[in-house]
Amino acid sequence: MNTISLNKKIIDFLIIMILSISAYAQDRSLSNVPQAKKTTFPVQSKGSLWFTSDILQYQGRENRTRIDIVYSVNLSKYWQESQILDSLLLLDIHCHIFDSEGVLLSETTRNKKFTPGSEDTVQASTYIDIIQYSLIPGEYEIKLTIKDSVHTDVKGTTEHFITVRDFSERFSLSDIYFIADIQESEKRTSERKNRFERNGYLLIPNIQRSYLNTEQEQLFIYYEINNLDFNEESKNYYHAYYSISDIEDKEVRSGKKEWLVADASGIGRFENFSVADLPSGIYKITVKTVDLQNDNFSSITSYFVVTAPKQQYAGILPMTETDIERYIKQIRYIATDQEIEVFKQLNKEGKQNFLLDFWESKDPDPSTKENEFMQEHFQRLAYAKANFRGGIESDMGRVYITYGPPQDVEREHSNIRNFKSAIIWYYALEGKVRFVFVDRTGDGIYSLVHSTKYDEYSDPDWREKYMRNQ
């Protein structure tokens, strides 16, 4: 195991360890929203084609909200694999929008072709694009599917359940746009406006929201201020504040810009901050503005990741008894019994190397600095801990961590005394399967009493046992 590889895996692993105790828990109940994926961070795709997608909201026209669906696809692994090295890559991108009742409202289809030796392939290992919609405020599901139509078994999907904000006439801030690169729009010639253009600049999104803590690296963001109390006949002023906190909510950086002149009711602002001295981890940035004409204020919060360059990291994973117990709990549903037993028997150095090798073996795309499988797994751990009685030790926690969010959720209640409450989760696993959970003792802990998945607990008579008066 070489030093660079080891350092990379340690950094990634420590970041994901932070994720497990961060504010990753969803803010919507799973019983109300199937496949609740309203996460703090962008969403990693499921399937054999790995990509990342995120959704940003801005004030639109005629009381509508502009939705920017940004996504990035890593192309390098396709060109590095010998079996497709000499063939083209044709991406089919499909975006579907459903209302709260599951009715399809809109569908967008795009095709992007990459050929061996093309300028796109040589200059960029990542394809980044944006799909824009104008929506009425409300509840929506947005599903993005990307497929390599040349190699038909390569396909990935992300799902976002979102509440579209109502900007209307109220003083407000848009979502925070994390920037990877800024260019003046005049430097590119195009017959129509570029989808990445904001106020005369082309803003390439940093969809992963990941930054290195080096002297050269800057955290660039863009946001829009809406509906300032603007009067052309007098000067109008506003204040802008920002605060950066770590996952323990301890403020590590703050700043302000006061008595800024507002030359319109809507303003786009750029901010940049140094992250050079921030340790690796997850951070929260909050932006607040105050309209001095009427003392109205608005704020918006988002999260980003700071990592250390590989050559600067020389730490070691903590290996106290408590740490070891936590590591076992984190991998118990995705490791074999034999792997767990081997891990327990190793010394501290062996345990560290085991964990690093274990997570590296799960990485679907080693060419990226993220381990997408590990990120998704720790998001599930955090969700289970925050949303289920019994946390990751519960049956619901185990099923959620193992199989992810269900595709559909059904509840069964009865007004007859002594009847139990049941929740049924549906998945598309080897066909449509279901998991039935029952609150057997009335304490809010739902136990698995039946599943149609072949290797799970099965009891077809569960209704007779739990849903009949006893």
N, C-alpha and C positions, 0 to 999 in steps of 0.2 A: 504494500500500500504506500504510494508516494505521498510526500508531505503536502503538496498542493491539493491533491484529492482529499486527503484527510481533513485539511483545514476547511475546505469547501463544505464537506459534509457536517463538520462540527458547527459551522456557522448556521447552515440551514436548520440543523436539528435544534440548536438553541433558540432560534427564532420561532420555530413551531412550538417548542416548549412554552414560550411566552404566550403564543396563541391559545394554549389550552387553559390559561387563567385570565385571558383578556376579555374585553367586552364584545366577544364574538357572538354571544347568544342572540338569537333572533328576537324581535320585539312583537311577534305575532304568534298567537297560540296555534299549535299544530292541529288542534281539534277544529279550529275555524278555517284554517288555510291549508289545504293539502299541498305537500311539497313546499312547505314554507321555506323560501330561499331568499328572504329579504335580509341579506347579510351586510355586515359593516364593510366588508371588502368586496372586490370584484369576484365573479363566479368562475370557477374552473369547470371545463366541460366534462361530461361523462361520455365514455365511449373510447374508440381507438384513435380518434383524431383529437389531440389535445390543443385547446385554445382557451383564451381568457376573454370574458366580456364584462362590461360595466355599463351602467345607465346614468346619465346626467340630465338634470332638468333645468330649464330656463323659461323665463317669461316669453310667451309667444304673442300672436296677434289675436284680436277679437276674443279676449278672455280665454284663450287656449294656452296650453303649455307645450313648449317645444321639448321633445325627448330626443336625446342623442344616445344612440346605442353604439358604443365603441368596442372594437374587438381586435385581437391580435392573434395571428397564427404563426407558430414557429416553423419555418420551412427547412431549416438546415438538416434535420434528421432525414427528410425525404431524399435529399440530394446526397447524403452520406451513405445511404443504404444501397448496396450494389444492385439489388434486384430492380430498382427503378431509376438507376443513375442515368440511363440513356433514354428515358421516356419523359413525356411532358407530365406536368401536374395540372389538373383542371379542377379548381375548387367551385363547387356549387354551394352558394350561400342562400339560405331560406330563412326569412324572419316572419313569424306569425304573431299577431296581437289578438288576444281574446279579452272579452269583457268579464265582469265578475260572475256571469252565468255560464261562462265557457263558450260563448258564441264568437266565432271567428269574425273579426272586424276588418283586418287588413293583412295582406301578404306581400312581401317584397322578395324578389329573386334576383340574384346577381351571379355572374360567372367571371372567374378570374383565371387566366391561363399563364402558367410559368413553363418555359422551355429550357432545356440544358444550355448553359452558356449565355442566357439572355441577361440584359442589363439588370432586370429586376432581381434575378437570382444571384448575380455576382455581387451587387451592391448591398443587398438587404437579405439578412437571414430571417427576418420577421416581416410578415405582411400585416399592415395595420389599416383598418378602414372604419367608416362610420355610416350608420343608417339613421336617418332623421324622420321623425313623425311629429304631427301636431295633434294633441289629444285634449279632450275635455277632462277636467279634474275628476278623479274617481279611482276605482280599483281595476287593475289590469294584470294579465299574465302575458309576458313576452318570452317567446321561445325562439331561440336561434340555433339552427342546425347547419353544420358545414360538412360537406362530403366531397371526397376525392372521387370524381365520376370515372376516372381512368382505373383506379383501384377501388372497386365498389365496396370492399369490406372496410374501408377506412372512413369513419364517420364519427362526429361528436356533436353533443347537444348541451346547451345551457338553458336554464329556465329562471326567470325573474318574476316574482310576484311583487308588484309595486303599487304604492299609493301615489298617483299623480297629483302634485301639489297645485293649489289654487293661488296663483300670484295675483290675479285680477287687478284691483286698484290699490292694494295694500303695499305699504313700504316693506320691502323684502330683499333677500339675497338669493341668488341662484346657487346651485350646487358648486362645489369647488372642483375646478379642472386642473389636474396635476399634469405638468408639462415635461416632456422629454426633450423637445427641441423647438426653437422659435426662429422663424424666417420671415422677412418682409415679403408680403404677398406679391409685390412687384417683381420679385426675382423669379417668379414662375409665370409663364404665359399660358392662359387658358381662355377658351371661349366663354366659359361660364364660371361663376364663383366657386372657388374650392370649398369643399364641405368642411375643411379644417380651419377656415378663415374666421378670425375674430378681430374686429376693429383694425383692419389693415395688416394683420399678421397671420401667418400660418402657424397654428399651434398643434404640434404633433403630441398626442397624449402619451403619458407614462401610465399605461393601463395597469401595470403591476404595482404602481406607486412605490417603487423600490429605489433607494438612493444610497450611495456609498458615503461613508463619513470621512472623506478626504478633503484637502484644502481646495481642490479644483471643483468639487461637486457643490451645486447649489440646488436648493428646493425651490422650483418655480411653480407658482399657481396663478390661476386666472379665475375671477368671479365677476358677476354682474350685480349692480345695485339697481333696484327697480323702484319707480314711483317716488322719487325724491320730490319734496315740495319746492318746485322750481318756478321762479318768476324772472322773466327776461329783463325786467326793469330794475332789478336790484341784485346785489351779489348774494349768492346762496352758498352756504358752507356745510361741511359734514366732517365728522371724525371717523377714522378707521383704526381699529385695534386688532391685534392678533395675540394668540397665546398658544404655546406648544407644551403639552404635558405628556408624561410617560404613562405606562399602563396602570401605575398606582395612583394616577391622577395628581402627581406632583409636577408643578409647573417648572419647566426647564428653560424656557425662553419666552419672552414677551416683547411687545413693542407697540408703538402708536404713531399715527400721523394725524395731526390735528389741524383744524382750520383749512381743510382742503376746499378748493373752489369747485362748485358743481356747475358745469356749463350746459347741463341738460337734465331731464328728469330720469333718464336711464344712463348709467355709466358702467363701463367695463374697466376693471382694475387688474393690474399685474402686481404681484408681490414676489420677492425672492429672499430666501433666508439661507444662511450657512448651516450645514449639518456636520461640520468637521469634527466637533468635539462631542457629538452625541454617541453614546454606546449603542451597539447593535440592539435592535428591539423594535417594538411597535409604539408609535406615537400618535397622539390626537392633536389636531390643529383646529382651533376655533377662531373664526373671523367675526368681528362685530363692527357694525357701523351705526352712527348716530346722525340723524337728520336734525341739524341745529335750528331749522325753521320752526319745528314743532316738538322737538325733543323725542321724536319716535326713534326706536332702535330695533335692529334685527341682527340675528346671529346665525351662523351655520357651522357645523362641525363635521370633520371627516378624519380618516385615519391613513397613515402611511408607514412604511417600513424603512429602517436604516440598517445597513449591513456593513461589516468591516471588510476591507480588501483581504484576500486570502493570505497574503504574505505577512499581514500585521497581526494575525490571530494566533495565539500560542496557548490558549486555555485548555482546560480539561473538564469533562462532564463531572458534576458532583456525584459521589457514590456513597452517601450515607445510607443507612438502612431504610430511612423514609424515602429517599430518592429511588432506591432500587425497587421498593414496593410500588411506587408510582409508575416507574417505567414498565413494570410487569402489567399493571392495570391498563396502561395505554396501548399495549400491543396484544393483550390477551385474546381479542376477538379476531385478529388477523394473523396470528402466529399459530403454529402447530403445537400440540402438547409436547412433542419432542424438543422443539426449539425453546420452549419455556424452561424445560428441565435442563437443557444444556446451558442456558443463560444463568440459571441459579447456581450451577456448579463452577462457573468461571470466577477467576479473581477479578479485582476491580478494573485492571487494565483490559482483561479479556472481555468483561461486560461492556466497557466503552466501545471496544472495537466491534463487538457483536452488534450493538445498537447501530453504529454507523454503517456497517455492512448490511444490516437488515433493512434500514431505510433506503440505502442506495439501491438495493435490489428491487425495491418497489417503485423507483423513479421511472416514469414512463418516457421521459425525454431527458437523458443525462446531459444533452448539449445546452440546456438552459440552467440558469443559476437557481431556479426554483425547483423544488420537488413537489409537483402538483398533487400526486397521490397523498403525500404526507400532509400537505396543506388541507386537503379535503377531509382527511381522517381526523385531524385535530379540530376542524370546524364542527364535525359531527360529535366529537367528545364534548366540546364546549356546549353545544346545543342540548345534548342529553343531560349534562350536569345541570343546566339552567331550567329545563322544561319538564323533566319527569321526576316524580317522587321516587327516591331511591337512586337518582342520577344514573351513572354508567353501570351501576350494579343491578339495576332493574331490568326486567324482561324487555320493556319498551326501549330502554337505553341500549341494550345489546342488539336488538333488531335494527334500530335506527343506525347505530354505528356500523353494523355489518352490511346492511343493504341500502342505507341512505334514506332520504325522505320518501314516504309512500306516494304512489301516484293518485290515490284516492283514499278518503277517510269516511267511514260510516259509523254513526253512533246509534245504539239501541237503548231505549229507556222503557220503563214501565211504571205506571201509577199504582200498581198492586204492591202491597206491603211485602217486604222480604225479597222482592225481585232485585237482581243485580244489574249493574250498569256495564255495558260492553262497548268496546271500541274496536272496529275492524279496519285494518290497513290492507290496501291492495297494491300489489307490485306486478310488474311485467318481468317475471323471472321464470324461464322455461315455460312460457305461457303465462296466463294470469293466475297468480297465487294470492292467498290471503293469510293474514295473521290475526287471530282473535284474542283480544285481551279483556279480562274481566276483573272488576274491582270486587274481589271476593269477600273482603272484610270491611269495606266501607271506609277505608283509611286513605283513599286516593291513590294507592299503589295498584297498578293494573298488571296482572299476571298473565302470561301466555297460556291459554288453555286449549288452543287448537291452531294448526296451520296445515295448508294444503301443499306446502313445499315438502318434497320427498324426504329430506334429511332433517326436518324439524319435528317437534312434538305434535302428535296428531291425536285428536279425540273427536270423532264425528258426532258424538252424543253430547257435546258440550251444552247445547241448549237445554236438554232435559235436566242436566245437573245444575246449571246456574241460572237459567231463565224461567224456571218453573217454581211455584210456591212450595216451600219445603216445610 
